[in-house]
Amino acid sequence: MIIVYHKNNQVESVFDCNTQLTLDYQEKYAVTVLMQLASTFQDRVLVWCQSDQKEYLNAEAVRSSLHLKNRMVSFSPTLYLPPQIGYVEDSPFIKVNTKVTYPTWQMSGLVGAMYGFQLLKFKDVLHKGSLDYTLNSIAKLGMPHGLFCYSDPKLLAKADFSTKQANSFTLFKFVKQHYKARWVFLLALNYMLHEKKIMLLPLLRSLFYRKKKFNNNIGIESSKPTTDEPLPTIDVIIPTIGREHYVYDVFRDLALQTHLPKHVIVVEQNPDTNAKTNLDFIDNDSWPFKVVHHFIHQTGVCNARNLALKEVNSEYVYLADDDNKFGKDLIKNALEYIKYFDLDVISMSYLQQGEVERKQQPLQWPTFGAGCSIMKSKYLERVSFNMALEFGYGEDVDFGMQLRNLGIDIIYVPDIKILHLKASIGGFRSTFKQPWSNDEIQPKPSPTIMLYKISNNTKYQLLGYKTVLLINYYFRQKIKNPIRYYKLFKKQWQQSMFWANQLKKSHT
């Protein structure tokens, strides 16, 4: 491990932890020195630390945080980019929980680390005058290509200080260099609509910058030795309604697994209180695993999954759907992958017939696949599917946010594949009627979407979403008078906010 201590973006000393020697350096800027070190010490961990935090640097936490060589970690109690970055990005990587290890591309020059050979891949994106800007740029460009980026509070033993935040000119420049060009105009529009500020000069200056490009793939690589421990136990949960033939096929695929599940937990729903189960094969056939079968008359996938998750007692759980198809090595390959790379949660490729997987390497996933994910069961005590989102949208994404706020990342693994058959809806499904269905002014967006956003997004992300929805929805509705449309949209937005808060109150 080599540590670069710096102040005001300039290097004060470089220390080699292996040799316990202070190294010479030629350049003054921290960014340049780090890149030179990366060229010379490609297989070493390079650390940057602000000089006034030297006594608080937790070297052991730095080492343990880089158990994967494609990880980049940093920490600051305050973020470098102003919160208005939320106007242009709607992802879970914006609202950073600084109390846990949280996935985000928002890096800091206060303290951080990554492997030298990974840093070297970004030699063309340097910003000599600002370490913070360069680190944010590296993470923003690298994350879609397999760089795993985290805010990790364990890097410092003490964190009761703040760092300098970028100004609006830097924000516009960053947006222009890392997003599609239209977003700088939307950023300016959001400032005008929601803050009554005219950001003409930052906007104009940003137009002189080109978008940064990065096309290198960053493969996942463990820094830990392999072990011969047996694979852990796993349970499978399957919520279903009216798809008995598909469920039978899923059971057959599970029975052929080279690493068998310990339990398969099925929650069968039928709103007809006089009905009997359609899953006769559970008792009529012989299965190489224990089947836990719940037959209930309450419909809703959130309730069904929560009921199933309470029955899990193996080390891992596979959250499955009732209409998927997979090979005999699915569970074995997934658990070997999780074990080798020391992962907590993975979502697997879940495409329909004819769709092509575009992802080429594992990625930090902004969502959560409720029908194609495997996770450690120990986290089930602290997460569940939000019943306020039942019969709506976003329960899977919300589940993922609960995990992230516990410090658990979700990794998408494109090489482990499940076929989504996308079966037709079961014949006896009934349409659930939401309480706002008969309102004269229909909420926009759906209150369940609004509830997810007010629960998990920043204020600026919510306002940015409002602006995009305002523009996009205009072309999909009948009112073409902009003033009349805007007045109606405001009422619809307020109606959505009202019902979202009602849902929140009724499920707390």
C-alpha positions as CSV (number, residue, x, y, z in Angstrom):
1,M,0.0,0.0,0.0
2,I,1.3,3.4,-1.0
3,I,-0.2,6.5,0.5
4,V,-0.2,10.0,-1.1
5,Y,-0.8,12.7,1.5
6,H,-2.0,16.0,-0.1
7,K,-3.3,19.4,0.7
8,N,-5.2,21.7,-1.7
9,N,-4.6,19.2,-4.5
10,Q,-0.9,19.3,-4.1
11,V,1.3,16.5,-2.7
12,E,3.0,16.8,0.7
13,S,4.5,13.3,1.0
14,V,4.3,9.8,-0.4
15,F,4.7,6.8,2.0
16,D,5.3,3.2,1.1
17,C,3.8,1.0,3.8
18,N,5.7,-2.1,2.7
19,T,9.2,-0.6,2.9
20,Q,8.3,2.0,5.5
21,L,10.1,4.6,3.3
22,T,9.1,8.0,2.1
23,L,9.2,8.0,-1.7
24,D,10.4,10.8,-3.9
25,Y,8.0,12.4,-6.4
26,Q,8.6,14.9,-9.3
27,E,5.2,16.5,-9.9
28,K,3.2,18.7,-7.4
29,Y,-0.4,17.8,-8.3
30,A,-1.9,14.8,-6.4
31,V,-3.6,13.5,-9.6
32,T,-0.4,13.4,-11.6
33,V,1.6,11.8,-8.8
34,L,-1.0,9.1,-8.3
35,M,-0.9,8.3,-12.0
36,Q,2.9,8.1,-12.0
37,L,2.7,5.8,-9.1
38,A,0.1,3.7,-10.9
39,S,2.4,3.3,-13.8
40,T,5.3,2.1,-11.6
41,F,3.4,0.1,-9.0
42,Q,0.5,-1.4,-11.0
43,D,-0.2,-4.3,-8.6
44,R,-0.1,-2.1,-5.4
45,V,-3.0,-0.4,-3.6
46,L,-2.7,3.4,-4.0
47,V,-4.2,5.5,-1.3
48,W,-4.9,9.2,-1.3
49,C,-5.5,11.0,2.0
50,Q,-5.8,14.7,2.9
51,S,-2.8,15.5,5.2
52,D,-4.9,16.8,8.1
53,Q,-6.6,13.3,8.2
54,K,-3.4,11.4,8.4
55,E,-3.9,10.3,12.1
56,Y,-7.4,9.1,11.3
57,L,-6.6,6.9,8.3
58,N,-7.6,3.3,8.9
59,A,-5.1,1.4,6.9
60,E,-6.6,-2.0,7.8
61,A,-10.0,-0.9,6.6
62,V,-8.5,0.2,3.3
63,R,-6.9,-3.2,2.8
64,S,-10.1,-5.1,3.6
65,S,-12.3,-2.9,1.4
66,L,-10.3,-3.8,-1.7
67,H,-10.8,-7.6,-1.5
68,L,-11.9,-7.2,-5.2
69,K,-9.3,-5.6,-7.4
70,N,-12.0,-3.8,-9.4
71,R,-13.1,-1.8,-6.4
72,M,-12.6,1.9,-5.8
73,V,-13.4,3.3,-2.4
74,S,-13.4,6.7,-0.8
75,F,-15.1,8.7,1.9
76,S,-16.2,12.1,2.9
77,P,-19.1,13.1,5.2
78,T,-20.0,15.7,2.6
79,L,-20.2,15.2,-1.2
80,Y,-18.1,17.1,-3.7
81,L,-20.8,17.8,-6.3
82,P,-23.7,20.0,-5.1
83,P,-27.0,18.2,-4.5
84,Q,-28.4,19.7,-7.8
85,I,-26.7,16.8,-9.5
86,G,-30.0,15.1,-8.7
87,Y,-31.7,17.2,-11.3
88,V,-30.0,15.1,-14.0
89,E,-29.6,11.6,-12.5
90,D,-32.4,9.5,-11.0
91,S,-30.3,6.6,-9.9
92,P,-29.8,5.2,-6.3
93,F,-26.2,6.4,-6.4
94,I,-27.0,10.0,-5.7
95,K,-28.6,9.9,-2.2
96,V,-25.6,8.5,-0.4
97,N,-26.0,6.9,3.0
98,T,-22.6,8.0,4.6
99,K,-23.2,5.7,7.7
100,V,-22.7,2.5,5.7
101,T,-20.6,1.2,2.8
102,Y,-22.8,2.6,0.0
103,P,-22.5,2.1,-3.8
104,T,-21.9,5.4,-5.5
105,W,-19.7,7.0,-8.1
106,Q,-19.5,10.2,-6.0
107,M,-15.9,10.0,-4.8
108,S,-13.8,12.2,-2.6
109,G,-10.2,13.3,-2.4
110,L,-10.4,13.4,1.4
111,V,-9.5,9.7,1.6
112,G,-9.7,6.8,-0.8
113,A,-8.0,3.9,-2.6
114,M,-7.8,1.7,-5.7
115,Y,-5.4,-0.6,-7.4
116,G,-2.7,1.0,-9.5
117,F,-3.5,-1.0,-12.7
118,Q,-7.1,0.1,-12.5
119,L,-6.2,3.8,-12.0
120,L,-3.9,3.5,-15.0
121,K,-6.9,2.7,-17.3
122,F,-8.1,6.3,-16.7
123,K,-4.9,8.2,-17.6
124,D,-6.8,10.1,-20.3
125,V,-9.4,11.6,-18.0
126,L,-7.1,13.5,-15.7
127,H,-8.1,17.0,-14.3
128,K,-4.8,18.2,-12.9
129,G,-6.2,21.1,-10.9
130,S,-8.7,19.0,-8.9
131,L,-8.3,15.6,-7.3
132,D,-12.0,15.5,-6.4
133,Y,-13.1,16.2,-10.0
134,T,-10.8,13.5,-11.4
135,L,-12.0,10.9,-8.9
136,N,-15.6,11.6,-9.5
137,S,-14.9,11.4,-13.3
138,I,-13.1,8.1,-13.0
139,A,-15.9,6.5,-11.0
140,K,-18.7,7.9,-13.2
141,L,-17.0,6.7,-16.3
142,G,-15.8,3.4,-14.8
143,M,-19.0,2.2,-13.0
144,P,-20.9,1.3,-16.2
145,H,-17.8,-0.8,-17.3
146,G,-17.4,-2.8,-14.2
147,L,-15.6,-0.6,-11.7
148,F,-17.2,-1.1,-8.3
149,C,-17.3,2.2,-6.5
150,Y,-18.2,2.8,-2.8
151,S,-18.4,5.4,-0.1
152,D,-16.9,3.6,3.0
153,P,-17.0,5.4,6.4
154,K,-14.6,2.8,7.8
155,L,-11.7,4.4,5.9
156,L,-11.4,7.1,8.6
157,A,-11.5,6.5,12.4
158,K,-13.1,10.0,12.8
159,A,-15.3,11.9,10.5
160,D,-16.7,15.1,12.0
161,F,-15.5,17.5,9.4
162,S,-16.6,18.8,6.0
163,T,-14.9,19.3,2.6
164,K,-15.2,22.1,0.0
165,Q,-18.1,21.6,-2.4
166,A,-17.9,22.3,-6.1
167,N,-19.6,25.4,-7.5
168,S,-22.3,25.6,-10.1
169,F,-19.8,26.1,-12.9
170,T,-18.1,22.9,-12.0
171,L,-21.4,21.1,-11.8
172,F,-22.4,22.2,-15.3
173,K,-19.0,21.2,-16.6
174,F,-19.3,17.8,-15.0
175,V,-22.8,17.2,-16.5
176,K,-21.6,18.3,-19.9
177,Q,-18.6,15.9,-19.8
178,H,-20.4,12.9,-18.4
179,Y,-24.0,13.0,-19.6
180,K,-25.8,13.5,-22.9
181,A,-25.6,17.1,-24.0
182,R,-29.3,17.8,-23.4
183,W,-28.9,17.4,-19.7
184,V,-27.0,20.7,-19.3
185,F,-30.0,22.4,-20.7
186,L,-32.4,20.5,-18.5
187,L,-30.1,21.3,-15.5
188,A,-30.5,25.0,-16.3
189,L,-34.2,24.6,-16.8
190,N,-34.5,23.0,-13.4
191,Y,-32.6,25.8,-11.7
192,M,-35.0,28.3,-13.3
193,L,-38.2,26.3,-12.5
194,H,-37.4,25.3,-9.0
195,E,-34.9,27.8,-7.7
196,K,-35.8,30.9,-9.8
197,K,-32.1,31.1,-10.8
198,I,-30.8,31.9,-14.3
199,M,-27.7,29.9,-14.8
200,L,-26.7,31.4,-18.2
201,L,-23.0,31.8,-17.6
202,P,-22.4,28.2,-16.2
203,L,-24.5,26.8,-19.1
204,L,-22.6,28.7,-21.8
205,R,-19.2,27.9,-20.4
206,S,-20.1,24.2,-20.2
207,L,-20.8,24.1,-23.9
208,F,-17.1,24.4,-24.6
209,Y,-16.3,21.1,-23.0
210,R,-16.5,17.7,-24.8
211,K,-18.0,14.6,-23.4
212,K,-15.4,12.3,-21.8
213,K,-15.2,8.8,-23.3
214,F,-14.1,5.5,-21.7
215,N,-14.5,2.2,-23.4
216,N,-12.3,-0.2,-21.4
217,N,-14.1,-3.2,-19.7
218,I,-13.0,-3.7,-16.1
219,G,-13.4,-7.4,-15.1
220,I,-14.1,-8.6,-11.6
221,E,-11.0,-10.0,-9.9
222,S,-10.6,-11.3,-6.3
223,S,-7.5,-10.5,-4.2
224,K,-8.3,-13.4,-1.8
225,P,-7.0,-17.0,-2.1
226,T,-9.6,-19.6,-3.1
227,T,-10.9,-22.1,-0.6
228,D,-12.3,-25.6,-0.9
229,E,-15.3,-25.1,1.5
230,P,-18.5,-26.8,0.5
231,L,-21.2,-24.7,-1.1
232,P,-23.7,-23.1,1.3
233,T,-27.3,-24.2,1.6
234,I,-30.0,-22.4,-0.3
235,D,-33.8,-22.1,-0.3
236,V,-36.0,-21.0,-3.2
237,I,-39.2,-18.9,-2.9
238,I,-41.9,-18.9,-5.7
239,P,-45.0,-16.7,-5.5
240,T,-47.6,-17.9,-8.0
241,I,-51.2,-17.3,-9.1
242,G,-52.9,-19.4,-11.8
243,R,-49.8,-20.8,-13.5
244,E,-49.6,-24.3,-12.3
245,H,-48.1,-25.7,-15.5
246,Y,-45.2,-23.2,-15.4
247,V,-44.6,-23.9,-11.7
248,Y,-44.4,-27.6,-12.4
249,D,-41.7,-26.8,-15.0
250,V,-39.8,-24.7,-12.5
251,F,-39.9,-27.6,-10.0
252,R,-38.5,-29.9,-12.6
253,D,-35.6,-27.5,-13.3
254,L,-35.0,-27.3,-9.6
255,A,-35.0,-31.1,-9.2
256,L,-32.3,-31.4,-11.8
257,Q,-29.9,-28.9,-10.1
258,T,-26.4,-30.2,-9.5
259,H,-26.6,-28.3,-6.2
260,L,-30.1,-28.9,-4.8
261,P,-32.0,-26.4,-2.8
262,K,-32.8,-27.4,0.8
263,H,-36.4,-26.0,0.7
264,V,-38.7,-24.8,-2.1
265,I,-41.2,-22.4,-0.6
266,V,-44.3,-21.8,-2.8
267,V,-47.0,-19.3,-2.0
268,E,-50.1,-20.1,-4.2
269,Q,-52.7,-17.3,-4.3
270,N,-56.3,-17.7,-5.3
271,P,-58.9,-15.1,-4.4
272,D,-61.7,-17.7,-4.5
273,T,-62.2,-18.7,-0.9
274,N,-63.9,-21.9,-2.0
275,A,-61.1,-22.9,-4.3
276,K,-58.6,-25.8,-3.8
277,T,-55.0,-25.9,-4.8
278,N,-54.0,-26.4,-8.4
279,L,-50.5,-27.6,-7.5
280,D,-51.4,-31.2,-6.9
281,F,-48.0,-32.3,-8.2
282,I,-46.4,-31.1,-5.0
283,D,-47.9,-34.1,-3.1
284,N,-48.4,-36.4,-6.0
285,D,-44.8,-36.4,-7.2
286,S,-41.5,-37.0,-5.4
287,W,-39.1,-34.1,-5.1
288,P,-35.4,-34.1,-3.9
289,F,-36.0,-31.1,-1.6
290,K,-38.6,-30.3,1.0
291,V,-41.5,-28.3,-0.3
292,V,-43.3,-25.7,1.9
293,H,-46.6,-24.9,0.3
294,H,-48.8,-22.0,1.4
295,F,-52.3,-21.8,-0.2
296,I,-53.8,-18.4,0.5
297,H,-56.7,-16.3,-0.7
298,Q,-55.0,-12.9,-0.4
299,T,-53.5,-11.8,-3.7
300,G,-50.5,-9.6,-4.1
301,V,-46.9,-10.4,-4.8
302,C,-45.5,-8.3,-1.9
303,N,-47.5,-10.2,0.6
304,A,-46.7,-13.6,-1.1
305,R,-43.0,-12.9,-1.1
306,N,-42.9,-11.7,2.4
307,L,-44.8,-14.8,3.6
308,A,-42.3,-17.0,1.8
309,L,-39.2,-15.1,3.0
310,K,-40.3,-15.8,6.6
311,E,-40.0,-19.5,6.0
312,V,-36.3,-19.3,4.8
313,N,-33.8,-21.0,7.0
314,S,-30.9,-21.8,4.7
315,E,-27.8,-19.6,4.3
316,Y,-29.0,-18.1,1.0
317,V,-32.3,-17.6,-0.7
318,Y,-33.1,-17.6,-4.4
319,L,-36.0,-15.3,-5.2
320,A,-37.6,-16.9,-8.2
321,D,-40.6,-16.3,-10.5
322,D,-43.2,-18.9,-11.5
323,D,-42.4,-18.5,-15.2
324,N,-38.7,-18.9,-15.7
325,K,-36.5,-21.6,-17.2
326,F,-32.9,-22.4,-16.3
327,G,-30.1,-25.0,-16.7
328,K,-29.1,-27.7,-14.2
329,D,-26.0,-25.7,-13.0
330,L,-27.7,-22.4,-12.2
331,I,-27.6,-22.7,-8.4
332,K,-24.2,-24.2,-8.4
333,N,-22.7,-21.6,-10.7
334,A,-24.4,-18.7,-8.8
335,L,-23.2,-19.9,-5.3
336,E,-19.7,-20.6,-6.6
337,Y,-19.6,-17.0,-8.0
338,I,-20.9,-15.5,-4.8
339,K,-18.5,-17.5,-2.7
340,Y,-15.4,-16.8,-4.9
341,F,-16.0,-13.0,-5.1
342,D,-17.4,-12.7,-1.6
343,L,-20.7,-11.1,-2.7
344,D,-23.9,-10.6,-0.6
345,V,-26.5,-10.2,-3.4
346,I,-26.5,-10.9,-7.1
347,S,-29.2,-10.4,-9.8
348,M,-28.8,-12.7,-12.7
349,S,-29.5,-12.1,-16.4
350,Y,-33.3,-12.5,-16.9
351,L,-34.1,-11.9,-20.6
352,Q,-37.0,-13.1,-22.7
353,Q,-36.6,-15.4,-25.7
354,G,-34.9,-13.5,-28.5
355,E,-33.5,-10.7,-26.3
356,V,-29.7,-10.2,-26.4
357,E,-27.6,-9.6,-23.3
358,R,-25.8,-6.3,-23.8
359,K,-23.8,-6.3,-20.6
360,Q,-20.3,-7.9,-20.9
361,Q,-19.1,-7.8,-17.3
362,P,-20.6,-7.7,-13.7
363,L,-21.9,-4.3,-12.7
364,Q,-23.3,-2.5,-9.7
365,W,-27.0,-2.7,-10.4
366,P,-29.3,0.3,-9.9
367,T,-32.3,-2.0,-9.3
368,F,-33.1,-5.5,-7.9
369,G,-34.5,-8.5,-9.7
370,A,-37.2,-9.8,-7.5
371,G,-37.5,-12.9,-9.7
372,C,-33.8,-13.5,-10.5
373,S,-31.7,-12.7,-7.4
374,I,-29.8,-14.7,-4.8
375,M,-28.9,-13.1,-1.4
376,K,-27.7,-14.0,2.0
377,S,-30.6,-14.9,4.2
378,K,-29.3,-13.2,7.3
379,Y,-30.4,-9.8,5.8
380,L,-34.0,-10.9,5.7
381,E,-34.5,-9.9,9.3
382,R,-34.1,-6.3,8.2
383,V,-35.7,-6.0,4.8
384,S,-39.1,-6.9,3.3
385,F,-41.3,-6.0,0.3
386,N,-43.1,-2.8,1.1
387,M,-46.9,-3.6,1.4
388,A,-47.7,0.1,0.5
389,L,-46.5,-0.7,-3.0
390,E,-48.7,-3.8,-3.4
391,F,-50.5,-3.8,-6.8
392,G,-48.4,-0.9,-7.9
393,Y,-44.9,-0.3,-9.1
394,G,-41.4,-0.3,-7.6
395,E,-41.6,-3.0,-4.9
396,D,-38.4,-4.7,-6.3
397,V,-36.5,-1.4,-6.6
398,D,-37.5,-0.4,-3.1
399,F,-36.3,-3.8,-1.8
400,G,-33.0,-3.1,-3.4
401,M,-32.8,0.3,-1.7
402,Q,-33.4,-1.2,1.7
403,L,-30.4,-3.5,1.1
404,R,-28.2,-0.6,0.0
405,N,-29.1,1.4,3.1
406,L,-27.9,-1.6,5.2
407,G,-24.5,-1.4,3.3
408,I,-25.3,-4.3,1.0
409,D,-24.6,-3.9,-2.7
410,I,-26.4,-5.6,-5.6
411,I,-24.2,-7.0,-8.4
412,Y,-25.6,-7.8,-11.8
413,V,-24.0,-11.0,-13.3
414,P,-24.8,-11.2,-17.0
415,D,-23.0,-14.6,-17.5
416,I,-25.5,-16.5,-15.2
417,K,-28.6,-16.7,-17.3
418,I,-32.3,-17.4,-16.6
419,L,-34.9,-17.4,-19.4
420,H,-38.0,-15.3,-18.6
421,L,-41.0,-17.0,-20.3
422,K,-43.3,-14.1,-19.5
423,A,-46.3,-16.3,-19.1
424,S,-49.8,-14.9,-19.6
425,I,-51.7,-13.8,-16.5
426,G,-53.4,-16.6,-14.6
427,G,-57.1,-17.0,-15.5
428,F,-58.6,-16.1,-12.2
429,R,-56.7,-13.0,-11.4
430,S,-58.8,-10.0,-10.5
431,T,-58.0,-6.4,-11.2
432,F,-57.2,-4.5,-8.0
433,K,-59.0,-1.2,-7.7
434,Q,-56.8,1.5,-6.2
435,P,-58.5,4.1,-3.8
436,W,-57.8,6.9,-6.3
437,S,-59.3,5.1,-9.3
438,N,-62.4,7.2,-9.3
439,D,-60.9,10.6,-8.5
440,E,-61.9,13.3,-10.9
441,I,-58.2,14.4,-11.2
442,Q,-56.1,11.3,-11.7
443,P,-52.7,11.4,-9.9
444,K,-49.6,11.7,-12.1
445,P,-47.3,9.8,-11.6
446,S,-48.8,6.7,-10.0
447,P,-48.9,7.2,-6.2
448,T,-46.8,4.0,-5.7
449,I,-44.1,5.5,-7.9
450,M,-44.3,8.7,-6.0
451,L,-44.1,6.9,-2.7
452,Y,-40.9,5.2,-3.9
453,K,-39.4,8.5,-5.0
454,I,-40.2,10.5,-1.9
455,S,-38.8,7.6,0.2
456,N,-35.6,7.0,-1.6
457,N,-34.7,10.0,-3.7
458,T,-33.3,13.4,-2.9
459,K,-35.4,16.6,-3.2
460,Y,-33.5,17.5,-6.3
461,Q,-34.0,14.1,-7.9
462,L,-37.8,14.3,-7.3
463,L,-37.9,17.8,-8.8
464,G,-35.8,16.7,-11.8
465,Y,-38.2,13.8,-12.3
466,K,-41.1,16.2,-12.2
467,T,-39.6,18.3,-14.9
468,V,-38.9,15.3,-17.2
469,L,-42.4,13.9,-16.6
470,L,-43.9,17.4,-17.3
471,I,-42.2,17.5,-20.7
472,N,-42.7,13.9,-21.8
473,Y,-46.3,13.6,-20.7
474,Y,-47.3,16.7,-22.7
475,F,-46.8,14.9,-25.9
476,R,-48.9,11.9,-24.7
477,Q,-52.1,13.7,-23.6
478,K,-54.8,15.7,-25.4
479,I,-54.5,19.2,-23.9
480,K,-52.2,21.1,-26.2
481,N,-52.6,24.6,-24.6
482,P,-49.4,24.7,-22.5
483,I,-50.8,26.9,-19.8
484,R,-53.9,24.7,-19.3
485,Y,-51.7,21.6,-19.4
486,Y,-49.3,23.0,-16.8
487,K,-52.2,23.8,-14.4
488,L,-53.7,20.4,-14.7
489,F,-50.3,18.7,-14.3
490,K,-49.7,20.6,-11.1
491,K,-53.0,19.3,-9.7
492,Q,-52.2,15.8,-10.8
493,W,-48.8,16.0,-9.2
494,Q,-50.3,17.2,-5.9
495,Q,-52.9,14.4,-6.1
496,S,-50.1,11.9,-6.5
497,M,-48.2,13.4,-3.6
498,F,-51.4,13.2,-1.4
499,W,-52.1,9.6,-2.1
500,A,-48.4,8.6,-1.7
501,N,-48.4,10.1,1.8
502,Q,-51.7,8.3,2.5
503,L,-50.1,5.0,1.5
504,K,-47.1,5.8,3.6
505,K,-49.3,6.5,6.7
506,S,-51.4,3.4,6.3
507,H,-48.4,1.1,6.2
508,T,-46.2,2.5,9.0
